[in-house]
């Protein structure tokens, strides 16, 4: 099976993760090294295609910024969400950066993303076989979480793929670049 590839902004999310209460049974809190803002989801492309997207990303004018705390919201299918993520407002710099994602997707010959940019950082995923009740419990849990009002620094862009040690962490960084402030 081919691994999935994506470009993303890794976040040092320990303060947020440490503030979470344990989620309901059947939900998985991301490891700190897995928390990121997706820039471009490439999917099951070849390593060569992923590296082509990475090369394009190196030429993009993306500056370091901050990602404020915000509410934890469901993402994916409204009836069967695939993730619960922090989605703050006031992230215009990230919205502008995400608008460049199709340049990387074109380089990887991956499908273009026509959705409006929606910066978010996934913290928790339900099990794939979670029941409707499990999703409901996770939604209720998310409403009770109080993250510290501490913005996270967005100062890196990375190429990710699946981790070989998926029980410990889901993703592995293949390449990374530092972003500088404007």
C-alpha positions in Angstrom: 0.0 0.0 0.0 1.3 3.4 -1.0 1.8 5.9 1.9 0.0 9.3 1.8 2.0 12.4 1.5 1.3 16.0 2.5 2.9 19.3 3.1 2.1 20.9 6.5 3.2 23.4 9.1 4.4 21.5 12.2 3.2 23.0 15.5 4.8 22.8 18.9 1.4 22.0 20.5 2.4 20.6 24.0 0.6 23.4 25.9 -2.6 22.6 24.1 -2.3 18.9 24.3 -1.4 19.0 28.0 -4.6 21.1 28.7 -6.9 18.4 27.2 -8.8 16.1 29.5 -8.8 12.4 28.4 -11.2 12.0 25.4 -13.8 9.3 25.3 -12.8 5.7 24.7 -12.1 5.0 21.1 -10.6 8.4 20.4 -6.9 9.1 19.8 -5.1 12.3 20.8 -2.3 13.2 18.4 1.3 12.9 19.5 2.8 16.4 19.7 5.0 15.7 16.7 1.9 14.9 14.6 0.0 18.2 15.2 0.2 20.3 12.1 -1.8 22.6 9.8 -2.1 20.9 6.4 -0.8 23.0 3.6 -1.4 20.6 0.7 -2.6 17.0 0.9 -0.9 15.1 -1.9 -2.4 11.7 -1.2 -0.9 8.4 -2.4 1.5 9.9 -4.9 5.0 8.5 -5.6 7.9 9.7 -3.6 9.2 11.4 -6.7 5.9 13.4 -7.1 6.0 14.3 -3.4 9.5 15.6 -3.8 8.4 17.7 -6.8 5.8 19.3 -4.6 8.4 19.9 -1.9 10.7 21.6 -4.4 7.9 23.9 -5.5 7.1 24.7 -1.8 10.7 25.9 -1.3 10.1 28.7 -3.8 6.9 29.9 -2.3 6.8 33.2 -0.3 5.4 32.0 3.0 6.3 33.8 6.2 6.3 32.7 9.8 3.1 33.7 11.7 1.1 32.7 14.7 -1.8 30.3 15.1 -4.1 31.4 18.0 -6.0 29.2 20.2 -9.7 28.7 19.3 -12.5 26.3 19.7 -12.2 22.6 18.9 -14.6 21.7 16.0 -15.5 18.6 14.1 -14.1 18.2 10.6 -15.1 15.9 7.8 -18.5 14.4 7.2 -20.9 16.2 9.7 -22.6 12.8 10.5 -19.3 11.0 10.9 -16.5 13.4 11.6 -13.0 12.2 11.0 -11.2 14.7 13.3 -11.6 17.3 16.0 -9.4 20.3 15.4 -8.6 23.8 16.7 -10.0 26.3 14.2 -9.3 29.9 15.3 -10.3 33.1 13.5 -8.0 35.9 12.5 -5.5 33.8 10.6 -5.4 35.8 7.4 -1.6 35.1 6.9 -2.3 31.4 6.9 -5.3 31.7 4.7 -3.1 33.6 2.2 -0.4 30.9 2.4 -2.9 28.1 2.0 -4.2 29.8 -1.2 -0.8 28.8 -2.7 -1.4 25.0 -2.1 -2.4 24.2 -5.7 1.1 25.1 -7.0 2.4 22.2 -4.9 -0.5 19.9 -5.9 0.1 20.6 -9.6 3.8 19.7 -9.2 2.8 16.4 -7.6 0.1 15.8 -10.3 -2.3 15.5 -7.4 -6.0 16.7 -7.6 -6.3 20.4 -7.1 -8.1 21.7 -3.9 -11.0 24.0 -4.8 -12.3 24.4 -1.3 -11.7 27.7 0.5 -8.7 27.5 2.8 -9.7 26.6 6.3 -6.6 26.6 8.6 -7.0 24.1 11.5 -4.8 21.8 13.6 -6.2 18.4 14.3 -5.8 17.2 17.9 -8.0 14.1 18.2 -9.3 11.5 15.8 -12.0 8.9 16.4 -11.4 5.3 15.6 -12.5 4.5 12.0 -15.2 2.1 13.4 -16.5 4.6 15.9 -20.3 4.4 16.4 -22.7 7.3 16.2 -22.7 7.4 20.0 -18.9 7.5 20.0 -19.0 10.6 17.7 -21.6 12.2 19.9 -19.5 11.6 23.1 -16.4 13.1 21.3 -18.4 16.1 20.2 -19.6 16.6 23.8 -16.0 16.2 25.0 -14.7 18.8 22.6 -17.2 21.4 23.8 -15.8 21.0 27.4 -12.2 21.6 26.4 -10.5 24.8 27.4 -7.2 25.4 25.6 -4.8 28.0 27.0 -5.0 31.3 25.3 -1.5 30.8 23.9 -0.9 31.2 20.2 1.5 28.6 18.6 4.3 29.8 16.3 4.0 28.7 12.7 7.7 28.8 11.7 8.3 25.6 9.7 6.9 23.9 6.6 7.5 20.2 6.2 6.9 17.3 3.9 5.2 14.5 5.8 4.4 10.8 5.1 3.2 8.0 7.3 5.3 6.9 10.2 6.6 3.4 10.3 5.9 3.4 14.1 2.1 4.3 13.8 1.3 3.2 17.3 3.6 6.0 18.6 3.0 8.6 16.0 1.1 8.8 12.7 3.4 10.9 10.6 7.1 11.3 9.8 8.8 14.4 8.6 10.8 13.8 5.4 12.0 17.3 4.7 11.6 20.6 6.5 12.3 24.3 6.0 12.3 27.2 8.4 10.0 30.2 7.7 11.1 33.7 8.6 8.9 36.5 9.8 8.2 39.4 7.5 
